[in-house]
Amino acid sequence: MKPYIIGETAYNHEGNFKYLKKMIIDSSEIGLNAIKFHLLLNRYSYFQKKHPLVENEKKWMFSKEQWKNLIEFSLESKLDVIALCDDIESIRFINERYNDIKAIELHATSLNEYYMLKEVINFKNQIILGIGGSTLDEIEYAVDFLKKNGKNDILLMYGFQAYPTKYKDINLSKMIKIKEMFNLPIGYADHTAFDDENNLDISTMVAAMGINILEKHYTPDFGAERIDYHAAVGKAQMVEIKKKMELYLSVFGDYSLGMSKSEIKYGNIGPMKKAIVAKNHISKGEKLSLDNLCFKRTEEESTIKQKELLNLIGLEALIDIEEDEIIDFTKVNYKFNKASYSDLTGGLEAKK
């Protein structure tokens, strides 16, 4: 399992087109898998007209043509594009022009908004639901709405913004429980403060739990007081996060119950696990018994597993077998007698 890391741009660009392009270039150079944009085309679909952020939001918005340029530049840079749409107009824009990008995300603010959910079902690919600060019934409503309308490619994105982040509020065990409850893939959107000494560990801890999807705020100017800088890491930090994710997921594995070559070698009978050997000299024609067999580690491998001891009891030796010599089926009469546990208990079972 490999990490899938999403570079969250949010509004760190503050409406600077070239700055956002720089974020795209950096994300590609770091080797991130995807870049996420916040799309808003009609601020009055998102805010009340008297909302204090209405005027600021105007400065941070891009036109459809600018978004067209940015999305296509991202795709050319080998990045998946995730469009977090804050208004219906943005969803329609994506559906009309970029219906085949990686995903559309609905922020937790719109998780149960009927009109947004109705519009997003027309999208071709994955729907991401931001579930931070949402109750189980709210998550269930959105998931059921999408599924009833034929949308089954759903990803839940766990995490919420809180500055400073209190570790106990992250509650990664809850994320795992939600994943199991809804039987859907889940990702972790980390919002640990940029200057938190444990940022790297907290950001990548989910990989050690088998979660390979991480969303992380990125900024070209680490620590600079820009919009959404509080949880944004710089290029060097993002590179380290990627390395840690790869390491933890490699160690976590792929849920396979099969044994690796190294594990098989480690489990060989003889060099590692004790082999069945002659406890003393066994003469040709003598029957094998619990009295003349034992288990010892040997230099060479054995073809007989430990649990096959009972199958050997009562078989006649075809040759003389020396003390400590490995027992195998070429050295005994290969005619099995059905062994019973009374052979091991000395007949105690029969006496009871």
N, C-alpha and C positions, 0 to 999 in steps of 0.2 A: 504494500500500500504506500502510495506516494502522497506528499503533502499537496494540498490545493490551497494556495494563498491568494487572497483577494486584497488588492491595494485599494483602500477606501480613500477617495479624494475629498468627499463631502464639499464644504465651501471654503476649504483652505486656500483655494485659488483667488477668492474674493472678487471674482468677475474678470480676472486677468487671463485672457486667452492664451498668451504665450507661457504664462506660469503653469497653466494646466497642461499644456503640451509638454513642458519640462517634466511634469509629474508622470506623464505617459512614457516618455523616453527613459526616465529613471526606473520605472516599474519594469520595463522591458529588459533593461540592462541588469537589474537585480535577478531577473528570472522568475518574476511572479507569474502566476497563471492567469490572473484576471485583474481588470481594473473596474472600479465601480464609480459611476457618476450619479449625482443627484440632479434629476431633470425637473425643471419647473418652467412651464411656458406661460401660464396665466396665474399670477400671484393671487388674484382675487378668487381663484378656485380653491386656494389653500388657506388664505388668511381672510379674516374680516377686514374691511377697508380701514377700520380704525385701529387695527392691530399695530403695536409699536414697531414690529419688524418689517412692515410692508415697504417702507421706503428703502431700508437697507437691502432687502431682498432684491429690489429692482436693480441695484448696483451689481449683484452677484449673478444675475441671470444671463444666459446666452440665447441667441436666436436659433431658429431651426437650422439655418445654413451653417452656423458655427458648430452646432451639435453634429451635423452631418460630417463636417470636416474632422471633428474630434473622434467620432466613432470610427470613421474609415481609417484615420491615422492609427488608432489603437489596433484595429484589425490587421493593418499592414505591419504593425510592430509585433505581431504574433501574440496578442493578448486577447483573451476572451473579454467580452464587454457585458457588464451587468448594469442595467438601467434601473435605478431606484426612482420610480415615478411618483411625484408628489401631487400631481393633478391628472385629471382625465385626459386633458389635451396632450400630455406627455405620453401617456399610454397609446393614444391614437396615433401619434407621430411615430412611435416605435413600430406599431402594428402595420402602418402604411409603408414605412421605408426599411425597417430593420427587424422584420418578424423572425429572422433566423439568428439573431445574436444569442449569446449564451442564456441570458435570463432577464426577466423583469422582476424587480423586487417591490413589494408593498411594505412600506415602513409600518411599524407598530401603530403609528397614529392613524393609519387607514386600514387596520387589520379587519375590521368588521364593517367597513363602509360599502354599502350595497352597490353604489354606482361604480366604484373603482373595481370591485370584485367582478361585476358584470362585464366591464370593459376588458379586464385582463384575461378572461377566458378565451378571447380571440387570439391570444399570443400563441405562437407555434411551439416554443420550447419551455424550459423550466420556469416555474413560478417560485420565487423565494418569499417566504413570509417572515417578516421581522416580528419576533414574539416577545421581545423584552417588555417587562412591565405588564404582561398580559395574563389573564386568568386562563385556566384550562378550558372553561366553556367558551371563551373568546377564540382560543386557538381551534377548538373543535368546530365552531361555527364556520370559520374561514376554510378549514380543511374540507368539511362536508360540502360547503358551497361549491368549491372547486371540483371536488370529485363527482358530485351530482351533475356537474356540467362537463364531464368528460376530461377534466384535467387531473392527471395522476402523477405527473412529474413535478413533485413538490419538495422543496427543501425548507426546513425550519431553521431560522437563524437566531440563535440564543445570545443574549447579552444586551446590556443597556448602558446608557451614559450616566455616570455619576462622578462628580469631581469633589474631593478625591475619592477614588474607589475604595470601599471597605471590603477587605478580602472575604469576610463572612457573607457579604451580599452576593458574591459571584455564584456560589453554590453550584459547582460543576456537577455534583451528584444529582441535582434536580434536572440538569440538562440531559443526563443519561436516562433518567426516569421518563422524561417527556419523549425522548427518542423511542423508548420501548413502548410507551403507551399508544403512540400514534403510528408506530411502525413505519417511520419515515426517516430519511437521512437528515442529519442535523449538523450545523456548523456553529462555530463560536466566534462572535464578534467581540473582540477584546477592547476595553476602554480604560485599561490601567493608565494612570497618569504618566506622562512622558518622562518625568524625572524620578519616578519610583525606582528604587534600587532593585526591586524584584520584577521589573517589567518583563524582562526576557523569560524568566521562569514561568510567570503567570500566563504570558501569551502562549507559551508552547506546552503547558501542562496537559492540555487536552489531547495532544498527540500521544502521550504516555497512556492515555485512556482509550486509545483507538479511534479518536476523532481526527480526521485528516483535513477538514475544511476550517480554515482560519481567515477571518476578516480583520484587517488591521489598518488603522488610519496611517497615512503616509504624508510626509511633508519634505520638500527639498531643503527647508530651513528649520532644522531641528531646534526646538526651544524658542523660536521667534514667535512673538505674540500676534498671531494671525487668527482668523476664524477657525475653529475646530482644531486648534493646535494642542489642546490639553492632553489628548490621548495619542497624538501623532508621533511616530518614530521617524528617524532619518534613514538615509541610505545604509550606513554602517550597521545600524541596529536591525534593519530589515534583513540584511544579509545574514546576520547571526541568527535571527529568528528562523529563517529558511533552513539553515544548517541544523539547528536544534530539532526542528520538526522532522527533518529527514532522519536524524539519528534516532529519535524516540519512536517513530513509526517503524523503522527497521527492526528495532528491538521488540516492539509490540507484536509484530508478525501479521499473519493473514488469516487467523482462525483455523488454519489447517491442522488436522489431527495426525497427519502423516509425519513421518520422521525424516529429518534431513540426513544427508550422507554422513555428516559428522556425528549426529546422534546415533545412527545405525552402527557406525564404527565403534562408538563409545559403548554400545550395548552388546557388542560381540561376546559370545560365550567363550570363555577361556581366558583371553587376555584381560577382560574386565570382569564379567560375571563368572562366578565359579562354575567349572565344568564337572561333569560326573566322571570320576576316575576310580581305578581299582584301589581299594583300601589296603590290600595286601596282594600277594601273588595269587592269581586265579588260574587253576590248571584247566587244560582242554577238557571239555565235557562237564566241568563243574557248573552248577547253576548260579546265576547272579542272585544276590539277596541283599537285604539291608545290612548284613554283617560284613559283606566283602566289597561294598561300594561306599563312596563318600564324595564330598564336593571340595574342590580346590581350584585356586586360580592357576592357570597354566600359561606357558609362553605361546603355544600354538592355539588356533581356534578349534572349537568343537562343533560338530554338526547336530548334536543332540541338546535340546533345551532342558533347563532344570526341571521344568514341570513334567517331563517325560520319564521321570524316574520309575513311576509305577509300571510303565510299559516294558521296562527292562527286567523287572522281578520275575524270576522263574525261567528266564532264557538261558540256554546252555552256551558256554564259551566254545567257539570253533577252533580257537588257538590258545596257547598259553599267553596270559596277559600279566605283565609285570606290575608291581606296585607303582602307583602314581600315573600309570598309563591311561590316557583318555579312552573312554568306552565309546564305541560307535557301532552301528548296526552291521558293519562288515566283519566284526569280531565275534558276533553272536548268532545263534540260530534264529533266523528272522521269522519265527513262528510265534505270534503273540498269544499269550495266555491272558485272559481277562483278569486284570489285577483288581483286588478289592482293598478297602481300607483296613480290613482285618490283617492284611499282610504287614501294614505299618504299625498296627496297634497290638500285634502279638496275640490276636484272638480275643482281646478284651471285650470287643463288641458282642461276640457270641456268648460270652460268659455272663453278660448282664441279664 
